[in-house]
């Protein structure tokens, strides 16, 4: 019996090429969002070489954030087929404000005071404050202010906390803690000074609880650790970058290969 293809969405060419080499099954790969259909429980994708011709796929490995991908993720969740890291969890966390609200109901470390302002309203600051808007989840659309903020779009606000920015990265059963770095108040795993550090067991437990709640096999959970030891959730990244560190990249590729070979339930 022919094996239906694995659909890869968002992975860069080096990772796609490596997975093609390791996988003993056909692969359809797209760096951007492909056109899809869900038809009576079957997921179909437009063939990359034949416009208008849709073919069924058995599994989807998704690793990307696109500006307009929310409906795509919702369609994967509607399909209910095998999806890595997890279609419903990605859908639940994709939009910044509702995703944070859902995560705050689960985390032990949600103590930062937060607020919201609609477009056309002004928010006074009671000390250093961070404004966040949009849904990129990529270090974009953030600003720090100390006096007042005039919201031009719907905006989330949270108290600015001095401290060390860290990320717990989970890939299957494997875990790392990354100390993020940067020259200003913003920190990132893309800064060349970002590095692994010993794992805080309580942060790891919290991140695993979040991953289990949202049904995600891979996740990146950002926290700020204050000088007094206080720990505060910043964001749950439903699609964590897995290519910055070679150790994480290799673990992710191995996870995809194992997952692709798992039998599907009838």
Phi, psi and omega per residue, in radians:
X1 nan 2.333 -3.131
X2 -1.170 2.467 3.099
X3 -1.625 2.227 3.120
X4 -1.260 2.657 -3.006
X5 -1.172 2.757 2.891
X6 -1.578 2.303 3.107
X7 -1.705 2.143 3.045
X8 -1.861 2.233 -3.139
X9 -2.211 2.158 2.972
X10 1.645 -0.260 3.136
X11 -1.241 2.575 3.119
X12 -1.341 2.806 -3.069
X13 -0.946 -0.679 3.140
X14 -1.083 -0.697 3.132
X15 -1.246 -0.679 3.100
X16 -1.081 -0.784 -3.139
X17 -1.097 -0.708 -3.132
X18 -1.172 -0.685 3.110
X19 -1.184 -0.682 3.069
X20 -1.024 -0.688 -3.119
X21 -1.166 -0.644 -3.037
X22 -1.533 -0.439 -3.018
X23 -1.541 2.408 3.095
X24 -1.760 0.989 3.141
X25 -2.848 2.760 3.103
X26 -1.167 2.584 -3.107
X27 -2.289 2.326 2.938
X28 -1.954 2.153 -3.020
X29 -2.153 2.397 3.130
X30 -2.360 2.237 3.047
X31 -1.338 -0.450 3.088
X32 -2.039 3.089 -3.090
X33 -1.182 2.176 3.028
X34 -1.445 2.911 3.002
X35 -1.448 2.350 -3.115
X36 -2.301 2.856 2.984
X37 -2.397 2.578 2.976
X38 -2.028 2.096 -3.037
X39 -2.289 1.809 3.086
X40 0.897 0.873 3.074
X41 1.458 0.059 3.128
X42 -1.936 2.298 3.063
X43 -1.659 2.217 3.120
X44 -2.139 2.481 3.133
X45 -2.165 2.523 3.102
X46 -1.186 2.256 -3.094
X47 -1.096 2.393 -3.072
X48 -1.129 -0.344 -3.105
X49 -1.945 -0.117 -3.082
X50 -2.297 1.633 -3.088
X51 -1.038 2.331 3.128
X52 1.494 -0.106 3.138
X53 -1.787 2.017 -3.088
X54 -1.808 2.392 -3.125
X55 -2.172 2.574 3.140
X56 -1.295 2.550 3.027
X57 -2.193 2.655 -3.072
X58 -1.637 -0.615 -3.055
X59 -2.461 2.764 3.106
X60 -2.330 2.205 2.934
X61 -1.899 2.067 -2.998
X62 -2.033 2.206 3.126
X63 -2.550 1.423 -3.104
X64 -2.988 2.835 2.935
X65 -2.281 2.062 3.097
X66 -2.021 2.685 -3.077
X67 -1.025 -0.622 -3.010
X68 -2.074 0.679 -3.037
X69 -1.685 0.021 -3.066
X70 -1.074 -0.794 3.137
X71 -1.146 -0.587 3.086
X72 -1.077 -0.807 3.113
X73 -1.124 -0.688 3.106
X74 -1.101 -0.640 3.104
X75 -1.166 -0.669 3.074
X76 -1.112 -0.682 3.106
X77 -1.165 -0.670 3.079
X78 -1.092 -0.704 3.121
X79 -1.051 -0.750 3.126
X80 1.191 0.351 3.084
X81 -1.527 3.116 -3.118
X82 -1.112 2.101 -3.090
X83 -2.435 2.286 3.111
X84 -1.955 2.170 0.222
X85 -1.548 -0.246 -3.134
X86 2.687 1.998 -2.989
X87 -1.149 -0.818 -3.071
X88 -1.147 -0.711 3.116
X89 -1.114 -0.731 3.084
X90 -1.077 -0.741 3.107
X91 -1.082 -0.745 -3.091
X92 -1.171 -0.464 -3.079
X93 -1.835 -0.102 -2.993
X94 -1.073 -0.750 -3.105
X95 -1.536 2.307 -2.934
X96 -0.977 -0.963 -3.032
X97 -1.214 -0.953 3.123
X98 -1.108 -0.572 3.097
X99 -1.112 -0.733 3.109
X100 -1.141 -0.753 -3.141
X101 -1.033 -0.730 3.116
X102 -1.136 -0.720 -3.125
X103 -1.194 -0.619 -3.136
X104 -1.129 -0.421 3.100
X105 -1.312 -0.164 -3.058
X106 -1.986 -0.722 -3.023
X107 -1.185 2.680 2.988
X108 -1.491 -0.188 -2.943
X109 -2.117 0.921 -3.106
X110 -1.809 0.506 -2.932
X111 -1.401 -0.054 3.130
X112 -1.205 2.248 3.030
X113 -1.080 2.324 -3.096
X114 -2.332 2.767 3.106
X115 -2.662 -3.081 -3.043
X116 -2.552 2.559 3.035
X117 -2.418 2.405 3.067
X118 -1.379 2.902 3.111
X119 -1.060 2.500 3.101
X120 1.445 0.171 3.103
X121 -2.028 2.730 -3.119
X122 -2.006 2.348 -3.108
X123 -1.973 2.110 3.036
X124 -1.363 2.533 3.132
X125 -1.667 2.445 2.988
X126 -1.945 1.232 -3.030
X127 1.752 3.085 -3.118
X128 -0.969 2.297 -3.041
X129 -2.402 2.613 3.104
X130 -1.980 2.285 3.025
X131 -1.770 2.369 3.108
X132 -2.311 2.336 3.127
X133 -2.500 2.927 -3.114
X134 1.307 -3.051 -3.014
X135 -2.357 0.559 -3.068
X136 -1.367 -0.585 -3.114
X137 1.030 0.444 -3.069
X138 -2.201 0.573 -3.115
X139 1.342 0.112 -3.132
X140 -1.658 2.907 2.983
X141 1.002 0.900 3.075
X142 -2.389 2.573 3.084
X143 -2.658 2.587 3.063
X144 -1.849 2.444 3.094
X145 -2.511 2.804 -3.060
X146 -2.166 -0.092 -3.086
X147 -2.143 -1.266 3.129
X148 -2.627 2.720 -3.116
X149 -2.303 2.188 3.057
X150 -1.642 1.949 -3.061
X151 -1.372 2.099 3.072
X152 -1.576 -0.350 3.091
X153 -2.427 2.889 3.058
X154 -0.931 2.264 -2.947
X155 -2.384 2.406 3.019
X156 -1.647 2.436 3.103
X157 -2.146 2.508 3.046
X158 -2.560 2.599 3.103
X159 -1.055 2.338 3.073
X160 -1.363 2.257 3.139
X161 -2.064 2.117 3.025
X162 -1.167 2.516 3.092
X163 2.754 -2.907 -3.109
X164 -1.721 2.174 3.121
X165 -1.518 2.191 -3.120
X166 -2.301 2.736 3.072
X167 -2.254 2.304 2.948
X168 -1.639 2.091 3.114
X169 -1.860 2.191 3.085
X170 -2.003 2.265 3.029
X171 -2.296 1.757 -3.018
X172 1.074 -2.226 3.137
X173 -1.507 -0.081 -3.076
X174 -1.594 2.603 -3.086
X175 -2.515 2.559 3.041
X176 -2.426 2.682 2.939
X177 -2.027 2.247 -3.082
X178 -1.989 2.266 2.979
X179 -1.490 1.965 -3.126
X180 -1.395 2.775 -3.009
X181 -2.455 2.894 3.122
X182 2.975 2.852 -3.100
X183 -1.455 -0.526 3.137
X184 -1.815 -2.665 3.139
X185 -1.357 -0.339 3.094
X186 -1.412 2.420 3.135
X187 -2.140 2.653 -3.064
X188 -2.619 2.658 3.011
X189 -1.356 -0.186 -3.129
X190 -1.457 -0.244 3.078
X191 -1.144 2.362 -3.096
X192 -1.080 -0.269 3.113
X193 -1.533 -0.143 3.082
X194 -1.089 2.462 -3.034
X195 -2.718 2.785 3.036
X196 -1.166 2.677 3.098
X197 -2.574 2.889 3.109
X198 -0.996 2.498 -3.089
X199 -1.436 2.264 3.000
X200 -1.325 2.029 -3.051
X201 -1.090 -0.521 3.133
X202 -1.300 -0.656 3.047
X203 -1.160 -0.693 3.101
X204 -1.069 -0.779 3.115
X205 -1.069 -0.708 3.133
X206 -1.145 -0.766 -3.141
X207 -1.119 -0.692 3.115
X208 -1.146 -0.657 3.106
X209 -1.130 -0.702 3.083
X210 -1.119 -0.782 3.137
X211 -1.072 -0.731 3.132
X212 -1.164 -0.735 -3.132
X213 -1.044 -0.742 -3.093
X214 -1.583 -0.031 3.092
X215 1.176 0.680 -3.071
X216 -1.891 2.237 3.108
X217 -1.383 -0.420 3.039
X218 -2.301 2.489 -3.125
X219 -2.835 2.677 3.020
X220 -2.214 2.103 -3.065
X221 -1.979 2.132 -3.087
X222 -1.698 2.355 3.106
X223 -2.312 2.771 2.917
X224 -1.986 2.300 3.116
X225 -1.901 1.955 -3.075
X226 -1.330 2.797 3.127
X227 -1.002 -0.509 3.138
X228 -1.462 0.087 3.121
X229 1.641 -0.124 3.090
X230 -1.110 2.452 -3.124
X231 -2.150 2.399 -3.004
X232 -2.431 2.274 3.074
X233 -1.193 2.334 3.026
X234 -1.809 -0.823 -3.016
X235 -2.898 2.589 2.989
X236 -1.888 2.033 -3.126
X237 -1.580 1.891 -3.075
X238 -1.225 -0.357 3.053
X239 -2.267 1.520 -3.129
X240 -1.310 2.561 3.063
X241 -1.158 2.215 -3.102
X242 -1.985 0.181 -3.057
X243 -1.965 -0.118 -3.114
X244 -1.176 -0.735 -3.091
X245 -1.889 2.226 -3.099
X246 -0.986 -0.640 -3.122
X247 -1.113 -0.722 3.137
X248 -1.239 -0.702 3.127
X249 -1.013 -0.852 -3.109
X250 -1.103 -0.713 3.134
X251 -1.130 -0.682 3.119
X252 -1.146 -0.814 3.139
X253 -1.045 -0.736 3.115
X254 -1.124 -0.649 3.099
X255 -1.101 -0.777 3.137
X256 -1.047 -0.754 -3.118
X257 -1.119 -0.812 3.121
X258 -1.084 -0.788 -3.114
X259 -1.106 -0.685 -3.117
X260 -1.142 -0.432 -3.129
X261 -1.596 -0.081 3.131
X262 -1.180 2.480 3.077
X263 -1.179 2.495 3.086
X264 -1.484 2.577 3.105
X265 -1.455 2.498 -3.128
X266 -1.357 nan nan
